Amino acid sequence: MQRLPQRFRLKPLAAVAIALWALPTLASAQVFDQPDTNFQGGVYPSTPLIVPGSDVEFVGRGFTPGQTVVLSRGTTALNDTPYTADDEGNFNATITLPEDAVPGRHPLVMVAETPYAASIVELKISPEIALSGDDAFDVVDAALPAGLYQSAYSSESNALFVTRAVGRPPVTQSGLLKLDPDTLEVVAEATPEEVPGFDDERVFAVYGVGVDDTNGHVWVTNTRENTVAVYSQEDLSLVKQFEPGTVPHARDVIVDSQRGKVYASATGDNHLTVFDAATLEKTGEIEIDSDVRGEQFTPMSLTLDEASGRLFTVSIATPEAVVIDTESDSVEKIIPLTNASRASGVAFDAENNQLLIVSQGSDNLLYVDVDSGEIHHDVPVGAGPLNVAFDTETGLAYISNRASGTIAVLDRDGELVANLDGGTFPNHVHADGRGHVFAVNKARGEDDPEGDHVRRLQPVNP
């Protein structure tokens, strides 16, 4: 393969047909020929982790057979000869990024000819951050049953509750685990009930988790069934299974013990669902209207400041965060975010009155002042950051970078303290309020020794 200096380098796969191509000019016979009136073609990068210097596989689908395709970054064509769609309208190709490619979201121009069409293809190049600081942290690691999603610590029970669900719908393997937080040993596990009305043995698989120490409950989200459930902390017996459809694509759940309320984020809609923690009844919904014209606020992670009665969440569909008043269960304010693409994780630093927000699409952590909306720091943390936890004991933020397999640790000044090995697909981080952070990750498949682990992280000299 010929390597091209200081720009994207391409090597078409053997299956790709090559055709001669030249940019149209005003001198050509017909510049504005018949465009593709039913264009269905699309190009997307299929490589999970894209960093400077890496090979990026591109997949083209839905083109007219024989249609030629050129990708450009600005005015620079990235392939010297075009890709040609095969008899099924498909093509594959590989781009080798230069070592000095700058991380970020790069809009590429895709131009098809015979017939003509054009569109924008986003290429996200993630920062490559070396592992560091492992000697500054005490890490205890244990393998758990497959399919880990989230964890939550109960100070009342001195137990760590972990959810797991394996595979895509219909999900038949799922469980709520109760762990000893010191040894990380599983002391109990509950299997969710089967979903009525189906003969495929699907269960109310559990994903998000939150603890209610006042009533001795564990709340979980049944994301695939669009609902939530409540279990006993003591023996993991089912207390209440809510009906499917109660919370559309329920993601996170969090308990406000002071006010006796429970909140679940409806990622399949634009609202939070509210429950009474004592009666276990749904009491209402908090609709969140986006300030972005024509777009929908889609809530993801939840974090709560019980002292001030404020609940926070971020939108994966729009660059926004929201402040909820839990006394009135109403929207207090929408905070616009700069450089937040597909925001998913949020934590709160009460001492500095700022939100910590991580975004999968922009690979960064934002430190956002709640009152002014000012962004104090914008820090690259790794590829695909999914969740963030803030440890009030040390003032450190922990970020689970799902695509890069790392757990980044940053201080209040936005400085990287450590970048720890998180195993395969770090999925969630949770601070227990005692100086520990628990991290769970997911396996790549059945034979992945680095997947489905729980880690307890603690600075050696906090």
C-alpha positions in Angstrom: 0.0 0.0 0.0 1.3 3.4 -0.9 1.3 5.7 2.1 0.4 9.3 1.4 2.2 11.9 3.5 0.4 14.2 6.0 -3.1 13.3 5.0 -5.6 10.5 5.0 -4.2 7.4 3.2 -6.5 5.0 1.5 -6.2 1.3 0.6 -9.3 -0.1 -1.1 -10.1 -3.7 -0.3 -9.5 -6.2 -3.1 -13.3 -6.6 -3.6 -13.6 -2.9 -4.5 -13.8 -2.1 -8.2 -11.6 0.8 -9.4 -12.8 3.3 -11.9 -11.2 6.4 -13.4 -12.6 9.7 -12.1 -12.0 13.4 -12.6 -13.6 16.4 -10.9 -16.2 18.1 -13.1 -15.2 21.5 -14.4 -17.1 24.3 -16.0 -15.4 23.2 -19.3 -17.1 19.8 -19.2 -20.0 19.0 -21.5 -22.6 19.0 -18.8 -21.9 20.0 -15.2 -25.5 19.8 -14.0 -26.5 16.4 -15.3 -29.4 14.4 -13.9 -28.9 13.9 -10.1 -29.9 10.7 -8.2 -33.5 11.3 -7.5 -33.8 8.3 -5.2 -30.5 8.3 -3.5 -30.2 5.7 -0.7 -26.5 5.4 -0.4 -24.6 5.7 2.9 -21.0 5.5 4.1 -20.0 5.0 7.6 -16.8 4.1 9.6 -17.2 0.6 11.1 -14.0 0.6 13.2 -14.9 0.7 16.9 -11.8 2.7 18.1 -10.4 5.4 15.7 -7.2 7.2 16.9 -4.4 9.0 15.0 -2.4 6.5 12.9 -5.0 3.8 12.9 -6.7 2.0 10.0 -10.3 3.0 9.6 -12.6 0.6 7.8 -15.4 2.3 5.8 -18.5 0.6 4.6 -20.7 1.8 1.7 -24.2 0.5 1.4 -27.4 1.2 -0.7 -25.7 2.7 -3.8 -26.8 2.2 -7.4 -24.6 -0.6 -8.9 -21.7 1.0 -10.7 -22.1 4.3 -8.8 -18.7 5.8 -8.0 -17.8 7.4 -4.6 -15.1 9.8 -3.5 -14.5 11.0 0.0 -13.0 14.4 0.7 -11.8 16.3 3.7 -12.4 19.8 2.7 -11.1 20.2 -0.8 -8.7 17.3 -0.5 -9.9 14.1 -2.0 -9.0 11.1 0.2 -9.0 8.5 -2.5 -7.0 9.0 -5.7 -9.4 6.7 -7.5 -13.1 6.3 -6.6 -14.8 3.4 -5.0 -17.3 1.7 -7.3 -20.4 0.0 -5.9 -20.7 -3.6 -6.8 -23.7 -5.4 -8.2 -25.5 -5.2 -4.8 -24.7 -1.5 -4.4 -22.0 -2.0 -1.8 -18.3 -1.3 -1.3 -15.7 -1.5 1.5 -12.4 0.5 1.9 -9.8 1.3 4.5 -8.3 4.6 5.4 -5.0 4.9 7.2 -4.9 8.0 9.3 -1.7 10.0 9.6 0.0 10.0 13.0 -0.6 13.8 13.3 -4.3 13.6 12.6 -6.0 15.9 15.2 -8.7 14.3 17.3 -12.2 15.6 16.8 -15.3 15.2 14.7 -14.3 15.6 11.1 -17.1 16.1 8.6 -16.2 14.4 5.3 -17.9 15.1 2.0 -19.1 12.0 0.2 -19.7 12.6 -3.6 -21.3 10.0 -5.7 -21.3 10.1 -9.5 -23.4 8.3 -12.3 -25.8 9.4 -11.0 -24.8 12.4 -8.9 -25.5 12.7 -5.1 -23.6 14.1 -2.1 -23.8 13.9 1.7 -21.7 14.5 4.8 -20.0 11.6 6.7 -18.8 12.2 10.2 -15.5 10.7 11.1 -14.7 10.9 14.8 -11.0 10.6 15.7 -10.6 9.9 19.4 -7.6 11.0 21.6 -5.1 8.3 22.4 -4.2 8.7 26.1 -1.5 6.4 27.5 -2.1 4.4 30.7 -0.6 6.1 33.7 -0.9 6.5 37.5 -1.7 2.9 38.4 0.9 3.0 41.2 -1.2 5.8 42.8 -4.3 3.7 43.2 -5.3 0.6 45.1 -7.4 -1.5 42.7 -9.2 -4.6 43.8 -10.6 -6.6 40.9 -13.1 -9.5 40.7 -14.8 -11.4 37.9 -18.6 -11.6 38.0 -21.4 -13.3 36.0 -21.8 -12.0 32.5 -23.6 -8.9 31.3 -22.6 -6.2 33.9 -24.3 -2.8 33.5 -24.4 -0.6 36.6 -23.7 -0.6 40.4 -25.0 1.3 43.4 -23.8 1.2 47.0 -26.0 1.1 50.1 -24.5 2.5 53.3 -27.4 1.1 55.3 -26.8 -2.5 54.1 -23.1 -2.0 53.5 -23.7 -3.8 50.2 -23.0 -3.2 46.5 -25.8 -3.9 44.1 -24.9 -4.7 40.5 -27.2 -5.3 37.5 -26.5 -7.7 34.6 -28.2 -8.6 31.4 -26.9 -10.7 28.5 -27.5 -10.1 24.9 -30.3 -8.4 22.9 -34.0 -8.9 23.1 -35.5 -11.3 24.0 -33.1 -11.2 27.0 -33.3 -14.5 28.9 -30.3 -14.1 31.2 -30.3 -11.3 33.8 -29.8 -10.8 37.4 -29.5 -8.4 40.4 -26.3 -9.2 42.4 -25.6 -8.3 46.0 -21.9 -8.0 46.7 -19.8 -7.6 49.8 -18.1 -4.2 49.0 -14.9 -5.2 50.8 -14.3 -8.6 49.3 -16.4 -8.1 46.1 -17.8 -11.6 46.6 -21.4 -12.3 45.5 -23.6 -13.0 48.5 -26.9 -13.2 46.7 -28.5 -13.0 43.3 -32.1 -12.5 42.1 -33.4 -13.6 38.7 -36.1 -11.3 37.3 -39.5 -12.7 36.6 -40.5 -13.7 33.0 -42.4 -11.2 31.0 -46.0 -12.4 30.6 -47.5 -12.9 27.2 -44.4 -14.3 25.5 -43.2 -17.9 25.0 -39.5 -17.1 24.5 -38.6 -17.1 28.2 -37.7 -13.4 28.2 -37.3 -11.8 31.6 -37.7 -8.3 33.0 -33.9 -7.8 32.5 -32.3 -5.2 34.8 -29.9 -2.4 33.8 -30.0 0.8 35.8 -29.9 0.6 39.6 -30.4 2.9 42.6 -30.7 2.3 46.4 -33.4 3.5 48.8 -31.9 3.1 52.3 -34.9 4.6 54.0 -37.3 1.9 52.9 -34.7 -0.9 52.4 -35.3 -1.1 48.6 -33.3 -1.4 45.4 -34.8 0.1 42.3 -33.9 -1.1 38.9 -34.7 -0.2 35.3 -36.1 -2.8 33.0 -34.9 -0.9 29.9 -36.0 -3.4 27.2 -39.5 -3.7 28.7 -39.9 0.1 29.3 -40.5 -0.1 33.0 -38.9 -0.4 36.5 -39.0 -2.8 39.4 -38.3 -2.7 43.2 -36.4 -5.4 45.2 -35.7 -5.9 48.8 -32.1 -5.0 49.9 -32.1 -7.7 52.5 -32.9 -10.8 50.5 -33.4 -9.5 46.9 -37.0 -10.6 46.9 -39.2 -8.8 44.4 -41.3 -6.1 46.0 -43.0 -4.7 43.0 -42.7 -5.2 39.2 -44.2 -2.2 37.4 -46.1 -2.8 34.1 -44.3 -2.6 30.8 -44.6 0.9 29.3 -44.4 2.7 32.6 -41.1 4.4 31.6 -40.1 4.4 27.9 -36.7 2.9 27.6 -35.9 3.5 31.2 -32.2 4.2 31.6 -31.2 5.5 35.1 -33.0 5.5 38.4 -32.1 7.6 41.5 -33.7 7.9 44.9 -34.2 11.2 46.8 -34.4 9.9 50.4 -35.1 13.3 51.9 -38.2 13.9 49.9 -39.3 10.3 49.5 -39.2 10.3 45.7 -37.7 8.2 43.0 -36.8 9.4 39.5 -36.2 7.3 36.3 -35.0 8.8 33.0 -37.2 8.0 30.0 -34.5 7.8 27.3 -37.2 6.7 24.9 -39.0 10.1 25.4 -38.3 13.6 26.8 -39.3 13.2 30.4 -38.4 11.8 33.8 -40.9 9.6 35.6 -41.5 10.2 39.3 -42.5 7.6 41.9 -43.4 7.7 45.6 -40.6 5.8 47.4 -42.9 4.7 50.2 -46.2 3.8 48.4 -44.3 2.6 45.2 -46.8 4.4 43.0 -46.1 6.5 40.0 -46.9 10.1 40.8 -46.2 12.0 37.6 -43.8 12.9 34.8 -41.4 15.9 34.4 -41.4 16.9 30.7 -38.2 18.5 29.5 -38.5 20.7 26.5 -35.3 21.3 24.5 -34.2 24.9 23.8 -32.8 23.6 20.5 -35.5 24.4 17.8 -37.1 21.3 16.4 -35.1 18.9 18.6 -36.0 16.7 21.6 -34.3 16.6 24.9 -33.5 12.9 25.6 -32.4 12.3 29.2 -29.7 9.9 30.1 -27.8 9.6 33.4 -29.1 11.2 36.6 -27.3 12.7 39.5 -28.8 14.3 42.6 -27.8 17.0 45.2 -30.2 16.1 48.0 -29.0 19.1 50.1 -30.2 21.7 47.6 -33.1 19.5 46.2 -31.7 19.7 42.7 -31.7 16.8 40.2 -29.6 16.9 37.0 -29.5 15.1 33.8 -28.1 15.5 30.3 -29.5 14.9 26.8 -27.9 12.5 24.4 -29.8 14.1 21.5 -29.1 17.8 22.1 -26.1 19.6 23.7 -28.0 20.4 26.9 -28.2 19.7 30.6 -31.2 20.4 32.8 -31.7 21.3 36.5 -34.8 19.9 38.1 -36.3 21.3 41.3 -37.3 18.2 43.3 -39.6 20.1 45.6 -41.9 21.1 42.8 -40.8 18.5 40.3 -40.3 21.1 37.6 -37.6 22.3 35.3 -35.6 25.0 36.9 -33.3 25.7 33.9 -31.8 24.4 30.7 -28.0 24.7 30.4 -26.7 24.9 26.8 -23.4 23.0 26.3 -20.5 23.7 24.0 -18.7 20.7 22.4 -21.0 18.1 23.9 -21.9 15.5 21.3 -24.1 12.6 22.6 -23.7 13.5 26.2 -24.6 10.6 28.5 -22.9 10.8 31.9 -23.3 13.4 34.6 -22.0 14.0 38.1 -22.2 16.9 40.5 -19.5 18.7 42.6 -21.4 20.5 45.3 -18.4 22.3 46.7 -17.7 24.0 43.3 -21.4 24.0 42.2 -20.5 22.5 38.9 -21.6 19.6 36.7 -19.2 17.1 35.3 -20.5 15.9 31.9 -19.0 13.3 29.6 -20.0 12.9 26.0 -19.6 9.8 23.8 -19.5 11.8 20.6 -16.9 14.4 21.6 -14.8 12.2 23.9 -14.5 14.8 26.6 -15.3 15.9 30.1 -16.9 19.3 30.7 -16.8 21.2 34.0 -19.9 23.4 33.9 -20.9 26.1 36.4 -24.6 25.4 37.3 -25.5 29.1 37.9 -23.8 30.7 34.9 -23.5 27.8 32.5 -19.9 28.7 31.9 -17.6 25.9 31.0 -14.5 26.0 33.2 -12.7 23.1 31.6 -13.1 21.0 28.5 -10.8 18.0 28.7 -10.3 15.0 26.3 -10.5 11.8 28.4 -10.5 8.9 26.0 -12.7 7.2 23.4 -16.5 6.9 24.1 -16.8 8.1 27.7 -20.1 6.7 28.9 -20.4 7.6 32.6 -18.7 9.7 35.3 -18.6 9.5 39.1 -17.4 12.2 41.5 -15.8 11.3 44.8 -16.5 14.0 47.3 -13.8 12.6 49.7 -11.0 13.2 47.2 -12.4 15.7 44.7 -11.6 13.3 41.9 -13.8 12.5 38.9 -13.7 9.0 37.4 -14.7 8.4 33.8 -15.5 5.1 32.2 -14.2 5.3 28.6 -16.0 2.4 26.9 -14.3 2.4 23.5 -10.7 2.9 24.8 -11.1 0.5 27.7 -9.8 2.9 30.3 -10.9 4.7 33.5 -9.6 8.3 33.4 -9.2 10.1 36.8 -9.2 13.9 36.9 -8.9 16.5 39.6 -11.0 19.6 40.2 -8.6 21.6 38.0 -9.2 19.4 35.0 -5.8 17.8 35.2 -5.4 14.1 34.4 -4.3 12.3 37.6 -4.4 8.8 36.1 -5.6 6.7 33.2 -6.2 3.2 34.5 -6.9 0.0 32.7 -10.6 -0.6 32.8 -10.7 -3.9 30.9 -13.0 -4.5 28.0 -15.8 -2.0 27.6 -15.9 0.0 30.9 -19.6 0.6 31.4 -20.3 2.4 34.6 -18.6 4.1 37.6 -20.1 4.7 41.0 -18.8 6.5 44.1 -19.8 5.1 47.5 -19.1 8.3 49.5 -16.4 6.6 51.5 -13.5 7.3 49.2 -14.1 4.3 46.9 -15.3 4.2 43.3 -16.7 1.0 41.8 -16.4 0.3 38.1 -18.0 -2.4 36.1 -17.2 -3.5 32.5 -18.8 -5.7 29.9 -17.2 -8.6 27.9 -16.6 -8.6 24.2 -18.0 -12.2 24.0 -18.1 -15.4 25.9 -14.3 -15.9 25.8 -13.1 -12.6 27.1 -11.1 -12.8 30.3 -11.0 -9.0 30.6 -14.7 -8.6 30.5 -17.5 -8.6 33.2 -15.3 -7.5 36.1 -16.0 -5.2 39.0 -13.2 -3.0 40.3 -12.9 -1.1 43.5 -10.7 2.0 43.1 -9.1 4.1 45.8 -6.2 6.5 45.8 -3.2 5.2 47.8 -2.6 8.7 49.4 -5.9 10.6 49.1 
